[in-house]
Amino acid sequence: MWGSLMPREDKPVENFSFGRRGARATLHIGLVNNMPDMFLRTAELQFARLLKEAAGGFDVRLHLFATSEIRRSDEVRARMDGFYADAAAVPEMGMDALIFTGAEQHADRLSDEPYWRALTRLMDWAEAGTVTTLFSGQAAHAAVQHFDGIRRRALPKKLSGVFASLRAADDALLAGVPARATTPHSRRHGLLESDLTSHGYRVQARLMDGSVDLFVREGRSRLVFLQGHPEYGADTLGREYLSDMALFLDGEGERPSIPENYFDRVTENALQALAGRQAQVADYTEVVTGAVPLQSWHGTTLRLFANWIASIAAEKPRRRIARAAATHRSA
């Protein structure tokens, strides 16, 4: 337990409240934010803003949780104090749904990370204890490895950019989503569709190259997996590119590719020109921060999350009735 990060009375802080107060059902969604320090606040705000826009007429309360085994700087821990509760307490908090973000990988294998046991214990609870749980990015890879031993595979190079995604199934989750949409991806690994389908996962959307974008698994909780990052803001891929470039210029790793289908042609040309001379991080920063990428995926993401929230609102009362009936039968 984190101690100082657990709010008073062992109750999660109601960090964000969206939608219509007094609605018939109040929906409690927990964000298990495992992002590294540099992107922790960004992920927090991205999901908060997205849920706010997607809440509609539902009363949505977002609660923030963090896994204590993930390394944090003292400065970040101080900012989180009073806003984040220890993720170990989630089962006691009555969350209707959870969102897991990915964590920075330091060990050669995900299962060797110091946070692995705590994270997977919470995933086990979510599989049965929530109406639905959403796994974003690396969290999707960690979840399928834990649940079914499905190993992700390294890509030839990092996949970074905004890519067309084709709907592969008819599902309420994708109601109103165009058959062809766009979504940002930023990852160095991927999952094979054959590995997923052989374990009962259903693919909902694929990228143009046939690789998996969005998939689900049915059970006591509906598990939704996103290999991409539809929650990203307009500038997120640019910020990640600058972070990767800074590492490269410091002698770590290979030169990052310019995110595909993201910058305008003028910006791409300017970045390519910098590669031909002894440019510094400041030179790249000047070009990237001066660009205005089009967030073409926002409307699709909003519809996806509105559908996800609606599914929680529809299922929650049914579960309450079922529990009451079971209690009555056992009395």
C-alpha positions as CSV (number, residue, x, y, z in Angstrom):
1,M,0.0,0.0,0.0
2,W,1.2,3.5,-0.7
3,G,-0.1,5.0,2.6
4,S,0.3,8.6,1.7
5,L,-1.6,8.1,-1.6
6,M,-4.6,6.5,0.1
7,P,-7.2,9.3,0.7
8,R,-8.7,9.7,4.1
9,E,-11.3,7.1,5.3
10,D,-9.9,4.7,2.7
11,K,-12.3,6.0,0.1
12,P,-11.2,7.0,-3.4
13,V,-11.3,10.7,-4.2
14,E,-14.1,11.6,-6.6
15,N,-11.5,13.1,-9.0
16,F,-13.9,14.0,-11.8
17,S,-17.7,14.1,-12.1
18,F,-19.3,14.3,-15.6
19,G,-22.7,14.2,-17.2
20,R,-26.0,14.7,-15.5
21,R,-26.2,14.6,-11.7
22,G,-29.3,12.8,-10.4
23,A,-29.4,10.4,-13.4
24,R,-31.0,7.0,-12.6
25,A,-27.6,5.3,-12.4
26,T,-24.4,6.7,-11.2
27,L,-21.5,5.0,-13.0
28,H,-18.1,4.7,-11.1
29,I,-15.2,4.2,-13.5
30,G,-11.6,3.7,-12.2
31,L,-8.6,4.7,-14.1
32,V,-5.6,2.5,-13.2
33,N,-2.9,4.8,-14.5
34,N,0.3,3.0,-15.0
35,M,2.0,5.5,-17.3
36,P,5.5,6.6,-16.6
37,D,6.0,9.9,-14.8
38,M,6.5,11.9,-18.1
39,F,3.1,10.9,-19.4
40,L,1.1,10.2,-16.2
41,R,-0.7,13.5,-16.1
42,T,-1.3,13.5,-19.9
43,A,-3.1,10.1,-19.7
44,E,-5.1,11.2,-16.7
45,L,-6.4,14.3,-18.5
46,Q,-6.9,12.6,-21.8
47,F,-9.2,10.0,-20.4
48,A,-11.0,12.5,-18.1
49,R,-11.7,14.8,-21.0
50,L,-12.9,12.0,-23.2
51,L,-15.2,10.6,-20.5
52,K,-16.6,14.1,-19.9
53,E,-17.5,14.5,-23.6
54,A,-18.8,11.0,-23.9
55,A,-20.9,11.0,-20.7
56,G,-24.0,12.5,-22.2
57,G,-27.0,12.1,-19.9
58,F,-25.2,9.6,-17.6
59,D,-23.8,10.5,-14.2
60,V,-20.2,9.4,-14.6
61,R,-17.7,9.6,-11.7
62,L,-14.0,9.0,-12.5
63,H,-11.6,7.8,-9.8
64,L,-7.8,7.6,-10.1
65,F,-5.8,4.7,-9.0
66,A,-2.1,3.9,-9.1
67,T,0.0,0.7,-8.7
68,S,2.4,1.2,-5.8
69,E,5.1,-1.0,-7.2
70,I,5.7,1.3,-10.2
71,R,8.7,3.5,-9.6
72,R,7.8,7.2,-9.3
73,S,9.9,10.3,-8.5
74,D,9.3,12.1,-5.2
75,E,7.9,15.1,-7.2
76,V,5.3,13.0,-9.0
77,R,4.3,11.1,-5.8
78,A,3.8,14.4,-4.1
79,R,1.4,15.6,-6.9
80,M,-0.5,12.3,-6.8
81,D,-1.0,12.5,-3.0
82,G,-4.7,13.0,-2.3
83,F,-5.8,12.4,-5.9
84,Y,-4.7,8.8,-6.4
85,A,-5.7,5.8,-4.3
86,D,-3.7,2.6,-4.2
87,A,-4.9,0.2,-6.9
88,A,-4.8,-2.6,-4.4
89,A,-8.0,-1.1,-2.8
90,V,-10.0,-1.2,-6.0
91,P,-12.0,-4.4,-5.2
92,E,-13.3,-2.6,-2.0
93,M,-14.3,0.6,-3.8
94,G,-17.3,-0.5,-5.9
95,M,-16.1,0.4,-9.3
96,D,-18.4,-0.5,-12.2
97,A,-15.7,-0.4,-14.8
98,L,-11.9,0.0,-15.0
99,I,-9.5,1.4,-17.6
100,F,-5.9,0.1,-17.5
101,T,-3.1,2.1,-19.1
102,G,0.2,0.6,-20.0
103,A,3.4,0.8,-17.9
104,E,7.0,1.5,-18.9
105,Q,8.9,-1.7,-19.5
106,H,12.3,-2.1,-17.9
107,A,12.7,-5.9,-17.6
108,D,13.2,-8.1,-20.6
109,R,9.9,-9.8,-19.9
110,L,6.7,-8.2,-18.8
111,S,6.2,-10.9,-16.2
112,D,9.5,-10.0,-14.6
113,E,8.4,-6.4,-13.8
114,P,8.2,-5.6,-10.1
115,Y,4.6,-4.5,-10.5
116,W,3.5,-7.7,-12.4
117,R,2.0,-9.6,-9.5
118,A,0.0,-6.6,-8.2
119,L,-1.2,-5.6,-11.6
120,T,-2.3,-9.1,-12.6
121,R,-4.1,-9.6,-9.3
122,L,-6.2,-6.6,-10.1
123,M,-6.8,-7.8,-13.6
124,D,-8.2,-11.1,-12.1
125,W,-10.6,-9.1,-10.0
126,A,-11.6,-6.9,-12.9
127,E,-12.4,-10.0,-15.0
128,A,-15.2,-10.9,-12.6
129,G,-15.9,-7.8,-10.6
130,T,-16.6,-5.2,-13.2
131,V,-19.3,-4.7,-15.8
132,T,-16.6,-4.1,-18.3
133,T,-12.9,-3.3,-18.3
134,L,-10.8,-1.5,-21.0
135,F,-7.1,-2.2,-21.6
136,S,-5.2,0.4,-23.5
137,G,-1.9,-0.1,-25.4
138,Q,0.7,-2.1,-23.5
139,A,-1.9,-3.0,-20.9
140,A,-3.8,-5.0,-23.5
141,H,-0.6,-7.0,-24.2
142,A,0.0,-7.6,-20.4
143,A,-3.7,-8.7,-20.0
144,V,-3.8,-11.3,-22.7
145,Q,-0.4,-12.7,-21.6
146,H,-1.7,-13.1,-18.0
147,F,-5.2,-14.4,-18.9
148,D,-4.2,-16.8,-21.7
149,G,-0.4,-16.9,-22.1
150,I,-0.5,-15.0,-25.4
151,R,2.8,-13.4,-26.0
152,R,3.2,-10.2,-28.0
153,R,5.8,-10.1,-30.8
154,A,8.3,-7.5,-31.5
155,L,7.7,-5.4,-34.6
156,P,10.5,-4.7,-37.1
157,K,10.3,-1.1,-36.1
158,K,8.1,1.1,-33.9
159,L,4.6,1.6,-35.3
160,S,3.9,5.3,-34.9
161,G,1.2,7.3,-36.6
162,V,-2.4,7.6,-37.5
163,F,-3.8,4.6,-39.4
164,A,-7.0,3.6,-41.1
165,S,-9.0,1.0,-39.1
166,L,-11.6,-1.2,-40.7
167,R,-14.6,-2.5,-38.7
168,A,-14.5,-6.3,-38.7
169,A,-17.7,-7.1,-36.8
170,D,-21.2,-5.7,-35.9
171,D,-21.2,-4.9,-32.3
172,A,-23.0,-2.3,-30.0
173,L,-19.6,-1.0,-29.0
174,L,-19.1,0.2,-32.6
175,A,-22.6,1.6,-33.2
176,G,-22.3,4.8,-35.1
177,V,-18.6,4.3,-35.8
178,P,-17.8,4.5,-39.5
179,A,-16.8,1.3,-41.2
180,R,-13.5,2.9,-41.9
181,A,-12.1,5.1,-39.2
182,T,-8.6,6.3,-38.0
183,T,-6.8,5.7,-34.8
184,P,-3.3,6.6,-33.5
185,H,-0.8,3.8,-32.7
186,S,2.5,4.0,-30.9
187,R,4.0,0.6,-30.1
188,R,6.9,-1.7,-30.7
189,H,5.0,-4.9,-30.3
190,G,1.9,-6.5,-31.7
191,L,-0.4,-9.5,-31.3
192,L,-1.3,-12.2,-33.9
193,E,-5.0,-12.5,-34.6
194,S,-4.6,-16.3,-34.8
195,D,-3.3,-16.4,-31.2
196,L,-6.2,-14.3,-30.0
197,T,-9.1,-16.1,-31.8
198,S,-7.8,-19.5,-30.7
199,H,-8.4,-18.4,-27.1
200,G,-11.9,-17.0,-27.7
201,Y,-11.1,-13.3,-28.4
202,R,-13.2,-11.6,-31.1
203,V,-11.6,-9.0,-33.4
204,Q,-13.7,-5.9,-33.8
205,A,-11.4,-3.8,-36.0
206,R,-8.2,-4.3,-38.0
207,L,-5.7,-1.9,-39.6
208,M,-5.3,-1.8,-43.3
209,D,-2.4,-4.3,-43.2
210,G,-4.6,-6.8,-41.5
211,S,-3.2,-6.4,-38.0
212,V,-5.5,-6.3,-35.0
213,D,-6.7,-2.9,-33.8
214,L,-9.6,-3.5,-31.3
215,F,-10.7,-6.9,-29.9
216,V,-12.9,-8.2,-27.0
217,R,-13.4,-11.2,-24.8
218,E,-16.8,-12.1,-23.3
219,G,-17.2,-13.4,-19.7
220,R,-18.5,-12.2,-16.4
221,S,-17.0,-8.9,-17.4
222,R,-16.7,-7.7,-21.0
223,L,-13.1,-7.1,-21.6
224,V,-12.2,-4.6,-24.3
225,F,-8.6,-4.3,-25.7
226,L,-7.1,-1.5,-27.7
227,Q,-3.7,-1.9,-29.3
228,G,-3.9,1.7,-30.4
229,H,-4.5,4.9,-28.5
230,P,-7.8,6.5,-29.5
231,E,-7.6,8.6,-26.4
232,Y,-4.6,10.5,-27.6
233,G,-4.8,14.3,-28.0
234,A,-3.8,16.1,-31.1
235,D,-0.2,16.7,-30.0
236,T,0.6,13.4,-28.2
237,L,2.3,11.6,-31.1
238,G,4.4,14.7,-31.6
239,R,5.5,14.7,-28.0
240,E,6.4,11.0,-28.1
241,Y,8.4,11.6,-31.2
242,L,10.4,14.3,-29.4
243,S,10.9,12.1,-26.4
244,D,12.3,9.3,-28.7
245,M,14.4,11.8,-30.6
246,A,15.9,13.1,-27.4
247,L,16.9,9.6,-26.4
248,F,18.4,9.0,-29.8
249,L,20.5,12.2,-29.7
250,D,21.7,11.1,-26.3
251,G,23.0,7.9,-27.8
252,E,20.1,5.6,-26.8
253,G,18.4,3.5,-29.5
254,E,17.9,4.2,-33.2
255,R,16.6,7.3,-34.9
256,P,12.8,7.4,-34.5
257,S,10.7,7.5,-37.7
258,I,8.4,10.4,-38.3
259,P,4.9,9.4,-37.2
260,E,3.0,8.3,-40.3
261,N,-0.1,10.2,-41.6
262,Y,0.2,12.7,-38.8
263,F,2.2,15.9,-39.7
264,D,1.5,18.0,-42.7
265,R,4.0,17.8,-45.6
266,V,5.8,21.0,-44.8
267,T,6.5,19.7,-41.2
268,E,7.6,16.3,-42.5
269,N,10.0,18.0,-45.0
270,A,11.4,20.2,-42.2
271,L,12.0,17.2,-39.9
272,Q,13.7,15.2,-42.7
273,A,16.0,18.2,-43.4
274,L,17.1,18.2,-39.8
275,A,18.2,14.6,-40.1
276,G,20.8,15.7,-42.7
277,R,22.7,18.0,-40.3
278,Q,23.9,18.1,-36.6
279,A,20.5,19.2,-35.2
280,Q,19.8,19.4,-31.5
281,V,16.6,18.5,-29.6
282,A,15.7,22.2,-29.6
283,D,15.6,22.2,-33.4
284,Y,13.2,19.3,-33.5
285,T,11.1,20.8,-30.8
286,E,10.7,24.1,-32.7
287,V,9.4,22.3,-35.8
288,V,7.1,19.9,-33.9
289,T,5.6,22.5,-31.6
290,G,4.9,24.7,-34.6
291,A,2.9,22.1,-36.4
292,V,-0.9,21.7,-36.0
293,P,-1.8,18.1,-36.5
294,L,-5.4,17.3,-37.4
295,Q,-7.1,15.1,-34.7
296,S,-9.0,13.1,-37.3
297,W,-9.8,10.3,-34.9
298,H,-11.6,12.3,-32.2
299,G,-15.2,11.9,-33.4
300,T,-14.7,8.1,-33.7
301,T,-13.2,7.9,-30.3
302,L,-16.0,9.9,-28.7
303,R,-18.6,7.5,-30.2
304,L,-16.7,4.5,-29.1
305,F,-16.5,5.7,-25.5
306,A,-20.1,6.9,-25.5
307,N,-21.1,3.3,-26.5
308,W,-18.9,1.9,-23.8
309,I,-20.5,4.1,-21.1
310,A,-24.0,3.2,-22.3
311,S,-23.1,-0.5,-22.0
312,I,-22.2,0.1,-18.4
313,A,-25.4,1.9,-17.7
314,A,-27.5,-0.8,-19.3
315,E,-25.8,-3.7,-17.5
316,K,-25.4,-2.2,-14.0
317,P,-29.1,-2.4,-13.0
318,R,-29.4,-5.9,-14.5
319,R,-26.6,-7.0,-12.2
320,R,-28.2,-5.4,-9.2
321,I,-31.5,-7.2,-9.9
322,A,-29.7,-10.5,-10.3
323,R,-27.8,-10.0,-7.0
324,A,-31.0,-9.2,-5.2
325,A,-32.7,-12.2,-6.6
326,A,-29.8,-14.5,-5.6
327,T,-29.9,-13.0,-2.1
328,H,-33.6,-13.6,-1.9
329,R,-33.3,-17.2,-3.0
330,S,-30.6,-17.9,-0.4
331,A,-32.5,-16.3,2.4
